[in-house]
Amino acid sequence: MMTAGTARADREAGAVVDEELKASEPQHEAVPPGAAQQVAARAALAAVPGRMPAIYLGHGAPPLVDDPLWVIQLAAWAQAMPRPTAVLMVSAHWESAPLTIGATRDGVPLVYDFGGFAERYYRAQYPAPGAPALAQRVRELLGHAEPTVDSPDRGLDHGAYVPLTVMYPDADIPVLQISLPTLDPERLLAIGARLRPLRDEGVLIMGSGFLTHGLPFLRDFRFAAPPPGWSAEFDLWAAERLDAGDVDALADFGRAPGARYAHPTTEHFAPLFVTLGAGDGPAPVTTITGYWLGLAKRSIQVA
């Protein structure tokens, strides 16, 4: 686990960190009237009584917790869904093969895997209960098809805990994070399908990434910056494929307009496929749209 102290030491030593943005003073997007109600209404379109949905969201960087619109949207989304018995988290910020099961003890630790932000972000806490029973179910469901290993000291990275602090701020729902063992869409779809029965047990399967994530190509670091052309083009392409339920086209996203800039590395798109694999109903419903730093924060829910 990386503590706040070791995070500071790594930054001072010039260590490479997972994510660094260059935003200056926040210039947040205005909160439009009815923002919460709009998200709740969209979420209701992808709800099945007695069953948890599966979701994919854009997790943002640590300053997400200071963005009024995003906080309202994520909080409304959580309130519109049934209360989960546990959260199974698949974040863009943990790639490890074979599929690795993170900490299961109470007070799951955090990993401060980012740099360039105010010191207070390295003091964030999210002491969620552990989920050892869920970890065992994951092992059972994946079986021999997807071998697993345990990493009992690996905590929640910022792709996991940052949205949870907004969606479930009381930290009273058990959380388990598992790694991305691959970035191959077909294999991730298969993993999601094997984990699908968890939804009937009240588990919220949450893929956490970002629909566009071309950080190296950003030039305007205002939070409310307009999207670059590649970000808007990829977002529009993805929206059309998601609305059509065209999983095959989404899995072939390298051919999409703007793809090489939207995803110079593909780990932020990859969790989407676990979410899609966990669905077996109609096309996903988009719950959140818009941009942050010009990056598409489109988020979806599957029934």
C-alpha positions as CSV (number, residue, x, y, z in Angstrom):
1,M,0.0,0.0,0.0
2,M,1.2,3.5,-0.8
3,T,0.6,5.8,2.2
4,A,0.3,9.6,2.0
5,G,3.9,9.7,3.3
6,T,5.3,7.4,0.6
7,A,3.3,9.2,-2.0
8,R,5.0,12.5,-1.0
9,A,8.4,10.8,-1.0
10,D,7.8,9.3,-4.5
11,R,6.9,12.7,-5.9
12,E,9.9,14.4,-4.3
13,A,12.2,11.7,-5.7
14,G,10.7,12.2,-9.2
15,A,9.1,8.7,-9.3
16,V,6.7,7.9,-12.1
17,V,3.1,8.0,-10.8
18,D,0.0,6.6,-12.3
19,E,-1.7,9.9,-13.3
20,E,-0.8,13.5,-13.3
21,L,-2.9,16.4,-14.5
22,K,-1.9,20.1,-14.7
23,A,-5.2,21.8,-13.8
24,S,-4.8,25.1,-12.0
25,E,-7.6,26.9,-10.2
26,P,-10.9,25.0,-10.7
27,Q,-13.3,26.5,-13.2
28,H,-16.2,24.0,-12.9
29,E,-19.1,23.6,-15.2
30,A,-22.3,25.2,-14.0
31,V,-24.9,22.9,-12.4
32,P,-28.0,23.0,-14.7
33,P,-31.4,22.8,-13.1
34,G,-32.7,19.2,-12.7
35,A,-29.3,17.6,-13.1
36,A,-29.9,15.0,-10.4
37,Q,-33.4,14.2,-11.6
38,Q,-32.2,13.7,-15.1
39,V,-29.6,11.1,-14.0
40,A,-32.2,9.3,-11.8
41,A,-34.7,9.2,-14.7
42,R,-32.1,7.7,-17.0
43,A,-31.1,5.1,-14.4
44,A,-34.7,4.0,-14.0
45,L,-34.8,3.0,-17.7
46,A,-32.1,0.3,-17.0
47,A,-33.5,-1.2,-13.8
48,V,-35.0,-4.6,-13.2
49,P,-36.8,-5.2,-9.9
50,G,-34.9,-7.5,-7.6
51,R,-31.6,-7.3,-9.5
52,M,-28.7,-4.9,-9.3
53,P,-27.6,-3.2,-12.5
54,A,-24.0,-3.1,-13.7
55,I,-22.4,0.2,-14.4
56,Y,-19.4,1.8,-16.1
57,L,-18.4,5.4,-15.0
58,G,-15.8,8.0,-15.6
59,H,-14.0,8.2,-12.3
60,G,-12.1,11.5,-12.8
61,A,-9.0,12.5,-10.8
62,P,-9.1,13.2,-7.1
63,P,-10.6,16.7,-7.7
64,L,-13.8,15.0,-8.7
65,V,-14.9,15.5,-5.1
66,D,-14.8,19.3,-5.7
67,D,-16.8,19.3,-8.9
68,P,-20.4,20.3,-7.9
69,L,-22.0,18.8,-11.1
70,W,-20.3,15.5,-11.0
71,V,-20.9,15.1,-7.2
72,I,-24.6,15.7,-7.8
73,Q,-24.7,13.3,-10.8
74,L,-23.0,10.4,-9.1
75,A,-24.9,10.9,-5.8
76,A,-28.2,10.9,-7.7
77,W,-27.2,7.8,-9.6
78,A,-26.4,5.9,-6.5
79,Q,-29.7,6.9,-4.9
80,A,-31.6,5.8,-8.0
81,M,-30.2,2.2,-7.7
82,P,-31.1,-0.3,-5.1
83,R,-28.7,-0.3,-2.2
84,P,-26.0,-3.0,-3.0
85,T,-25.0,-5.7,-0.7
86,A,-21.4,-5.2,-1.9
87,V,-19.5,-3.4,-4.7
88,L,-17.2,-5.3,-7.0
89,M,-14.8,-2.8,-8.5
90,V,-12.8,-3.1,-11.7
91,S,-10.7,0.0,-12.1
92,A,-8.5,1.2,-15.0
93,H,-5.7,1.7,-12.5
94,W,-5.0,-1.9,-11.6
95,E,-3.7,-4.2,-14.3
96,S,-2.3,-7.5,-13.0
97,A,-2.3,-11.0,-14.4
98,P,-3.5,-13.4,-13.5
99,L,-6.7,-11.8,-12.2
100,T,-5.9,-10.6,-8.8
101,I,-8.2,-10.2,-5.8
102,G,-7.4,-7.2,-3.6
103,A,-7.7,-6.6,0.2
104,T,-10.7,-8.2,1.9
105,R,-10.2,-7.0,5.5
106,D,-12.3,-4.3,7.1
107,G,-11.0,-0.8,6.5
108,V,-9.8,-1.6,3.0
109,P,-6.6,0.5,2.5
110,L,-6.2,3.1,-0.2
111,V,-3.6,3.5,-2.9
112,Y,-2.7,7.1,-3.7
113,D,-1.6,6.4,-7.3
114,F,-1.5,10.0,-8.6
115,G,0.7,13.1,-8.6
116,G,0.5,16.8,-8.9
117,F,-2.4,17.5,-6.7
118,A,-3.0,19.4,-3.4
119,E,-1.7,17.6,-0.3
120,R,-5.3,17.1,1.1
121,Y,-6.0,14.6,-1.6
122,Y,-3.3,12.3,-0.2
123,R,-5.1,12.3,3.2
124,A,-8.4,10.9,1.8
125,Q,-9.9,8.0,3.7
126,Y,-12.5,5.5,2.8
127,P,-12.6,2.8,5.5
128,A,-15.1,0.4,3.8
129,P,-15.8,-3.0,5.2
130,G,-14.0,-5.9,3.5
131,A,-15.8,-8.4,1.4
132,P,-14.2,-11.9,1.9
133,A,-17.4,-13.7,1.1
134,L,-17.6,-11.8,-2.2
135,A,-14.0,-12.7,-3.0
136,Q,-14.8,-16.4,-2.5
137,R,-17.8,-16.0,-4.9
138,V,-15.6,-14.4,-7.5
139,R,-13.2,-17.4,-7.3
140,E,-16.0,-19.8,-7.6
141,L,-17.6,-18.1,-10.6
142,L,-14.4,-17.6,-12.5
143,G,-13.2,-21.2,-11.8
144,H,-10.6,-22.7,-14.0
145,A,-11.6,-20.5,-16.9
146,E,-9.9,-17.4,-15.3
147,P,-7.4,-18.3,-12.6
148,T,-7.1,-15.9,-9.7
149,V,-4.5,-15.0,-7.1
150,D,-4.8,-12.9,-3.9
151,S,-3.0,-9.7,-3.0
152,P,-4.3,-9.1,0.5
153,D,-2.5,-5.8,1.0
154,R,-3.6,-4.2,-2.3
155,G,-6.1,-1.5,-1.5
156,L,-8.5,0.7,-3.5
157,D,-6.9,3.0,-6.1
158,H,-8.3,6.4,-6.9
159,G,-10.3,4.9,-9.8
160,A,-12.1,2.9,-7.1
161,Y,-12.4,5.0,-4.0
162,V,-12.9,8.5,-5.5
163,P,-16.3,7.8,-7.0
164,L,-17.3,5.7,-4.0
165,T,-16.7,8.6,-1.7
166,V,-19.4,10.5,-3.6
167,M,-21.8,7.6,-4.3
168,Y,-21.6,5.9,-0.9
169,P,-20.0,8.5,1.4
170,D,-20.7,6.6,4.6
171,A,-18.3,3.8,3.5
172,D,-20.6,1.2,5.0
173,I,-20.9,-1.1,2.0
174,P,-18.3,-3.9,1.5
175,V,-16.0,-3.2,-1.4
176,L,-13.8,-5.6,-3.3
177,Q,-11.4,-4.6,-6.1
178,I,-10.2,-7.0,-8.7
179,S,-7.5,-6.4,-11.3
180,L,-7.8,-6.2,-15.0
181,P,-5.9,-9.4,-16.1
182,T,-5.9,-8.3,-19.7
183,L,-7.0,-5.4,-21.9
184,D,-8.5,-7.8,-24.5
185,P,-12.2,-6.9,-24.9
186,E,-13.3,-10.5,-25.6
187,R,-11.7,-11.9,-22.5
188,L,-13.1,-9.1,-20.4
189,L,-16.6,-9.6,-21.8
190,A,-16.2,-13.3,-20.8
191,I,-15.1,-12.3,-17.3
192,G,-18.1,-10.0,-16.9
193,A,-20.5,-12.8,-18.1
194,R,-19.1,-15.2,-15.5
195,L,-19.6,-12.6,-12.8
196,R,-23.1,-11.8,-13.9
197,P,-24.8,-14.0,-11.2
198,L,-23.5,-11.7,-8.6
199,R,-26.1,-9.1,-9.7
200,D,-28.8,-11.4,-8.5
201,E,-27.1,-11.5,-5.1
202,G,-27.3,-7.7,-4.8
203,V,-23.7,-7.0,-5.9
204,L,-23.0,-3.8,-7.9
205,I,-20.5,-4.6,-10.6
206,M,-18.7,-1.3,-11.3
207,G,-16.3,-0.7,-14.1
208,S,-14.4,2.5,-13.6
209,G,-12.4,4.2,-16.3
210,F,-13.0,7.2,-18.7
211,L,-14.7,7.1,-22.1
212,T,-11.9,9.3,-23.5
213,H,-8.5,9.6,-21.8
214,G,-6.0,11.2,-24.1
215,L,-4.2,13.1,-21.4
216,P,-1.0,13.5,-23.5
217,F,-2.9,15.5,-26.1
218,L,-4.7,18.0,-23.9
219,R,-3.8,21.6,-24.2
220,D,-6.5,23.3,-22.2
221,F,-6.5,22.2,-18.5
222,R,-9.6,24.0,-17.3
223,F,-12.1,21.6,-15.9
224,A,-14.8,23.1,-18.1
225,A,-12.6,23.2,-21.2
226,P,-14.4,22.3,-24.5
227,P,-13.6,18.9,-25.9
228,P,-10.9,18.4,-28.5
229,G,-12.2,17.1,-31.8
230,W,-10.9,13.6,-31.2
231,S,-12.6,13.4,-27.8
232,A,-16.0,14.6,-29.2
233,E,-15.7,12.3,-32.2
234,F,-14.9,9.2,-30.2
235,D,-17.7,10.1,-27.7
236,L,-20.3,10.4,-30.4
237,W,-19.1,7.1,-32.0
238,A,-19.3,5.3,-28.7
239,A,-22.7,6.8,-27.9
240,E,-24.2,5.5,-31.1
241,R,-22.7,2.0,-30.6
242,L,-23.9,1.9,-26.9
243,D,-27.4,3.0,-27.8
244,A,-27.5,0.3,-30.5
245,G,-26.1,-2.4,-28.1
246,D,-23.4,-3.0,-30.7
247,V,-20.9,-4.8,-28.5
248,D,-18.9,-6.2,-31.4
249,A,-18.2,-2.7,-32.8
250,L,-17.3,-1.4,-29.3
251,A,-14.8,-4.3,-28.9
252,D,-13.2,-3.2,-32.2
253,F,-12.9,0.4,-30.9
254,G,-9.4,0.8,-32.4
255,R,-11.1,1.6,-35.7
256,A,-13.3,4.4,-34.2
257,P,-12.7,8.0,-35.1
258,G,-10.2,9.6,-32.9
259,A,-9.3,6.4,-31.1
260,R,-5.5,6.8,-31.2
261,Y,-5.9,10.1,-29.4
262,A,-8.9,9.2,-27.2
263,H,-7.1,6.1,-25.9
264,P,-3.3,6.1,-26.6
265,T,-3.4,3.4,-24.0
266,T,-6.6,1.4,-23.5
267,E,-6.9,0.7,-19.8
268,H,-9.5,3.4,-19.2
269,F,-11.8,1.9,-21.9
270,A,-11.2,-1.7,-20.8
271,P,-13.5,-1.8,-17.7
272,L,-16.4,-1.0,-20.0
273,F,-16.2,-4.6,-21.3
274,V,-16.5,-6.2,-17.9
275,T,-19.7,-4.1,-17.4
276,L,-21.1,-5.0,-20.8
277,G,-20.3,-8.7,-20.2
278,A,-22.2,-8.6,-17.0
279,G,-25.3,-7.5,-18.8
280,D,-27.7,-9.8,-20.6
281,G,-30.6,-7.4,-21.3
282,P,-31.3,-4.6,-23.7
283,A,-28.8,-1.9,-24.8
284,P,-27.1,0.1,-22.1
285,V,-28.6,3.4,-20.9
286,T,-26.4,6.4,-20.8
287,T,-26.8,8.1,-17.4
288,I,-24.2,10.8,-17.5
289,T,-22.8,12.8,-20.4
290,G,-20.6,15.8,-20.9
291,Y,-16.9,16.5,-20.6
292,W,-14.3,17.2,-17.9
293,L,-11.0,18.7,-19.0
294,G,-12.4,18.0,-22.5
295,L,-12.5,14.3,-21.8
296,A,-15.8,12.5,-22.2
297,K,-17.3,11.4,-18.9
298,R,-20.1,9.3,-20.6
299,S,-21.3,6.7,-18.1
300,I,-23.7,3.8,-18.6
301,Q,-25.9,1.4,-16.8
302,V,-27.0,-2.1,-18.0
303,A,-30.1,-3.9,-16.8
